[in-house]
Amino acid sequence: MRTSFFIIFLIFFIPGCDLKTSENPPDTFYGKNSRIISIAPAVTEIIYALGREDCLIGVSRFCKYPPEAQQKTIVGGFKDVNREMLMKMAPDVVFLQAGENFVKASLEDVGVKTYAVELRSVEAVYLSIIRLGKMLDASEEAEKLVADMKTRMEVVRKTAREKFPRPKKVLFVVGRDFAAGSPEEVYIAGNDGFCNALLEIAGGENVYTGNTPFPKISLEGILLMNPDVIVETVPQALRERFSDEEILRAWKNVDVKAVRDGAIYLMDDEPPLLPGVSMVAWTEKLLRSFR
């Protein structure tokens, strides 16, 4: 049975299937005493990083970073937001991730104001942090946060270029059937505009060259790509069910360079791979894992 993590991963990085993202109204200033709800994990993380968590009156059940976010009122998930609860809570605005047009329209149909935050590239994350800072009267905090993030990312980039003059060809696995004895139901990060950028900053290069954001690939496809490195995202919940040895055993008989060289790196969700503040720590950890 395929892990549900891949489904959650898609929710984070492909928020909707709409071809056109609905536009936001002009930015509104909410200030320090606003009542806001965030159903986007990355946005919740940003709000905490800006020191405006007191404004948060509700979050989605997927908003687990930082952990104290789950102490807020839970208003549902992504597709099953409790509209009646939101109406009673009367927030000034509900933040969601750009692309969630169905949810946005569903909430606005009952008079709940929404704001879609664009997070589908590294640069978009920076710009959205600045924008959220202005909206929540935390511009100074936002400017400092983004400056720090950019500085740390540049350190990673320079270190990676010195350490790996030739980028490593990386197969980035975001989901598969961990109970299988060989790689089955394998989904990888493709041409998504975000994960690729983090791989490149850390000294890698996606071995997949197609246009699909998160393709499903066969064992034959893996053999043809012959990656130097395999990076596999394994959240803590799965690490509690499967040992590292069990996870790695599935690759044992796959004849590619990464397996022969023992270059398979398991990345858990500490820090989480979110299109927000934690993307920096995740990229730093990725660089440390490369040998």
C-alpha positions as CSV (number, residue, x, y, z in Angstrom):
1,M,0.0,0.0,0.0
2,R,1.4,3.4,-1.0
3,T,2.2,5.7,1.8
4,S,-0.1,8.7,2.3
5,F,2.9,10.9,2.7
6,F,3.1,11.5,-1.1
7,I,-0.5,12.7,-1.0
8,I,0.4,15.2,1.7
9,F,3.5,16.2,-0.2
10,L,1.4,17.0,-3.2
11,I,-0.9,19.1,-1.1
12,F,2.1,21.2,0.1
13,F,3.6,21.7,-3.4
14,I,0.8,21.4,-5.9
15,P,-2.0,23.1,-3.9
16,G,-4.7,22.8,-6.6
17,C,-5.3,21.6,-10.1
18,D,-6.8,24.9,-11.4
19,L,-5.1,26.2,-14.5
20,K,-5.3,29.7,-13.3
21,T,-4.8,30.9,-9.7
22,S,-7.5,33.4,-8.6
23,E,-6.2,36.8,-7.8
24,N,-6.1,38.3,-4.3
25,P,-7.7,41.7,-3.5
26,P,-5.2,44.5,-2.7
27,D,-3.2,43.7,0.4
28,T,-4.9,44.7,3.6
29,F,-3.1,45.8,6.8
30,Y,-4.3,43.7,9.7
31,G,-1.9,44.6,12.4
32,K,-0.9,43.0,15.7
33,N,-4.4,42.6,17.0
34,S,-5.9,40.8,14.0
35,R,-7.7,37.5,14.2
36,I,-6.3,35.2,11.5
37,I,-6.5,31.6,10.5
38,S,-3.9,29.7,8.5
39,I,-4.7,26.4,6.7
40,A,-1.3,26.3,5.0
41,P,1.5,24.7,7.0
42,A,4.2,26.9,5.5
43,V,2.2,30.1,6.2
44,T,1.6,29.0,9.8
45,E,5.4,28.5,10.1
46,I,6.0,32.0,8.7
47,I,3.6,33.6,11.1
48,Y,5.4,32.1,14.0
49,A,8.7,33.1,12.7
50,L,7.4,36.7,12.5
51,G,6.3,36.6,16.1
52,R,2.6,37.0,15.2
53,E,1.4,33.7,16.6
54,D,-0.9,35.6,19.0
55,C,-2.9,36.6,16.0
56,L,-3.5,33.0,15.1
57,I,-6.9,31.7,16.2
58,G,-7.0,28.6,14.1
59,V,-4.9,26.3,11.9
60,S,-5.3,23.2,9.8
61,R,-4.5,19.7,11.2
62,F,-1.4,19.7,8.9
63,C,0.1,22.8,10.5
64,K,2.5,20.9,12.8
65,Y,5.5,23.3,12.6
66,P,6.3,24.6,15.0
67,P,4.7,21.9,17.2
68,E,2.9,24.4,19.4
69,A,0.7,25.4,16.3
70,Q,-1.4,22.3,17.0
71,Q,-2.5,23.9,20.3
72,K,-4.5,26.3,18.3
73,T,-8.1,25.5,17.3
74,I,-8.1,22.9,14.4
75,V,-10.4,23.9,11.6
76,G,-10.0,20.9,9.4
77,G,-7.6,19.9,6.7
78,F,-7.2,21.3,3.2
79,K,-10.2,20.0,1.4
80,D,-12.4,19.6,4.4
81,V,-12.2,22.9,6.1
82,N,-15.1,23.4,8.6
83,R,-16.9,26.4,7.1
84,E,-19.4,26.6,9.9
85,M,-16.7,26.7,12.5
86,L,-14.9,29.4,10.5
87,M,-18.0,31.5,10.2
88,K,-18.5,31.4,14.0
89,M,-14.8,32.2,14.7
90,A,-15.2,35.3,12.5
91,P,-11.5,35.7,11.4
92,D,-10.3,38.9,9.7
93,V,-8.8,36.6,7.1
94,V,-8.0,33.0,6.3
95,F,-4.5,32.4,4.8
96,L,-4.2,29.6,2.3
97,Q,-1.7,28.5,-0.3
98,A,-2.0,29.9,-3.8
99,G,-3.7,27.4,-6.1
100,E,-6.3,26.2,-3.6
101,N,-9.0,27.9,-5.7
102,F,-11.8,25.5,-4.8
103,V,-11.2,26.0,-1.1
104,K,-10.9,29.8,-1.6
105,A,-14.2,30.0,-3.5
106,S,-15.9,27.7,-1.0
107,L,-14.9,30.0,2.0
108,E,-15.7,33.2,0.2
109,D,-19.2,31.8,-0.7
110,V,-20.1,31.9,3.0
111,G,-18.5,35.4,3.5
112,V,-15.1,34.3,4.9
113,K,-12.3,36.5,3.6
114,T,-9.3,34.7,2.3
115,Y,-5.8,35.5,1.1
116,A,-3.8,33.1,-1.1
117,V,-0.1,33.1,-0.4
118,E,2.2,32.3,-3.3
119,L,4.9,29.8,-2.3
120,R,5.7,27.8,-5.4
121,S,9.3,28.9,-5.8
122,V,12.2,30.0,-3.5
123,E,11.9,33.6,-4.6
124,A,8.1,33.5,-4.1
125,V,8.7,32.4,-0.5
126,Y,10.9,35.4,0.2
127,L,8.5,37.8,-1.4
128,S,5.5,36.4,0.5
129,I,7.3,36.6,3.8
130,I,7.9,40.4,3.1
131,R,4.2,40.8,2.1
132,L,2.9,38.9,5.2
133,G,5.2,41.1,7.3
134,K,3.6,44.2,6.0
135,M,0.1,42.9,6.4
136,L,0.7,41.8,10.0
137,D,2.7,44.9,11.1
138,A,5.9,42.9,11.2
139,S,7.9,44.4,8.4
140,E,11.1,44.8,10.3
141,E,10.9,41.2,11.5
142,A,10.2,40.0,7.9
143,E,13.1,41.9,6.4
144,K,15.5,40.5,9.0
145,L,14.1,37.0,8.5
146,V,14.5,37.1,4.7
147,A,18.0,38.6,4.9
148,D,19.0,35.8,7.2
149,M,17.5,33.1,5.0
150,K,19.2,34.5,1.9
151,T,22.6,34.7,3.7
152,R,22.4,31.1,4.9
153,M,21.3,29.9,1.4
154,E,24.2,31.6,-0.2
155,V,26.6,30.0,2.3
156,V,25.1,26.6,1.3
157,R,25.5,27.4,-2.4
158,K,29.1,28.5,-2.1
159,T,30.0,25.6,0.1
160,A,28.4,23.2,-2.3
161,R,30.2,24.6,-5.3
162,E,33.5,24.2,-3.5
163,K,32.7,20.7,-2.3
164,F,31.1,19.5,-5.5
165,P,32.5,21.2,-8.7
166,R,30.4,18.7,-10.7
167,P,26.8,18.7,-9.5
168,K,25.6,15.3,-8.2
169,K,22.9,13.7,-10.3
170,V,20.1,13.3,-7.8
171,L,17.0,11.1,-7.8
172,F,14.7,12.7,-5.2
173,V,12.1,10.2,-4.1
174,V,9.0,11.8,-2.4
175,G,6.9,8.7,-2.0
176,R,6.8,4.9,-2.6
177,D,5.5,1.7,-1.2
178,F,7.8,1.2,1.8
179,A,6.4,-2.2,2.6
180,A,7.5,-3.6,-0.8
181,G,10.8,-5.5,-1.1
182,S,11.9,-3.4,-4.1
183,P,11.2,0.1,-5.2
184,E,7.5,0.2,-6.2
185,E,5.0,3.0,-6.7
186,V,7.9,5.4,-6.8
187,Y,7.1,9.1,-7.1
188,I,9.9,11.6,-7.5
189,A,10.3,15.4,-7.5
190,G,10.4,16.5,-11.1
191,N,10.1,19.9,-12.7
192,D,8.3,21.5,-9.8
193,G,10.1,24.8,-9.5
194,F,10.8,24.4,-5.8
195,C,12.5,21.1,-4.9
196,N,14.7,21.4,-7.9
197,A,16.0,24.8,-6.7
198,L,16.8,23.4,-3.3
199,L,18.7,20.4,-4.8
200,E,20.7,22.8,-7.0
201,I,21.6,25.1,-4.1
202,A,22.9,22.0,-2.1
203,G,25.1,20.9,-5.0
204,G,22.8,18.5,-6.8
205,E,21.1,18.4,-10.1
206,N,17.8,16.5,-10.7
207,V,18.5,13.4,-12.8
208,Y,14.9,13.7,-14.1
209,T,14.8,16.0,-17.1
210,G,11.1,15.8,-18.1
211,N,8.3,18.4,-17.5
212,T,6.1,16.6,-15.0
213,P,6.2,18.1,-11.5
214,F,5.9,14.8,-9.6
215,P,6.1,11.8,-12.0
216,K,5.7,8.2,-11.1
217,I,8.6,6.2,-12.4
218,S,9.3,2.5,-13.0
219,L,12.4,0.5,-12.0
220,E,13.5,0.5,-15.6
221,G,13.3,4.3,-15.5
222,I,15.5,4.5,-12.5
223,L,18.0,2.2,-14.1
224,L,18.1,4.4,-17.2
225,M,18.6,7.6,-15.2
226,N,21.4,6.0,-13.2
227,P,21.6,8.6,-10.4
228,D,24.8,9.4,-8.5
229,V,22.6,10.0,-5.4
230,I,19.2,8.9,-4.1
231,V,17.5,11.3,-1.7
232,E,14.5,9.7,-0.1
233,T,12.0,11.7,2.1
234,V,10.9,9.5,5.0
235,P,8.8,11.3,7.6
236,Q,9.1,10.4,11.2
237,A,5.8,8.5,11.3
238,L,7.3,6.1,8.7
239,R,10.6,5.9,10.5
240,E,8.8,4.6,13.5
241,R,7.3,1.8,11.4
242,F,10.3,0.9,9.3
243,S,14.0,0.8,10.3
244,D,16.6,2.4,8.1
245,E,17.8,-1.1,7.2
246,E,14.3,-2.1,6.0
247,I,13.9,1.1,4.0
248,L,17.3,0.8,2.3
249,R,16.9,-3.0,1.7
250,A,14.5,-2.2,-1.2
251,W,17.3,-0.6,-3.1
252,K,19.8,-3.4,-2.6
253,N,19.4,-5.0,-6.0
254,V,19.0,-1.9,-8.0
255,D,22.1,-1.6,-10.2
256,V,22.7,2.2,-10.3
257,K,25.7,4.2,-9.2
258,A,24.0,5.6,-6.1
259,V,23.4,2.1,-4.8
260,R,26.9,0.8,-5.7
261,D,28.4,3.8,-3.9
262,G,26.1,3.7,-0.9
263,A,24.9,7.2,-1.7
264,I,21.3,6.9,-0.5
265,Y,20.3,9.5,2.0
266,L,17.1,9.4,4.1
267,M,15.7,12.8,4.9
268,D,13.2,12.9,7.8
269,D,10.9,15.8,8.6
270,E,13.1,17.5,11.1
271,P,13.3,20.1,9.7
272,P,10.3,19.7,7.5
273,L,10.4,20.2,3.7
274,L,8.0,23.1,3.5
275,P,8.0,26.0,1.1
276,G,8.7,28.4,3.9
277,V,11.2,29.3,6.6
278,S,12.3,25.7,7.2
279,M,13.4,25.3,3.6
280,V,16.8,26.8,4.6
281,A,17.5,24.3,7.4
282,W,16.4,21.5,5.1
283,T,18.8,22.6,2.4
284,E,21.6,22.9,4.9
285,K,20.9,19.4,6.2
286,L,20.8,18.1,2.6
287,L,24.3,19.5,1.9
288,R,25.6,17.9,5.1
289,S,24.3,14.5,4.0
290,F,26.1,14.6,0.7
291,R,29.5,13.0,0.6
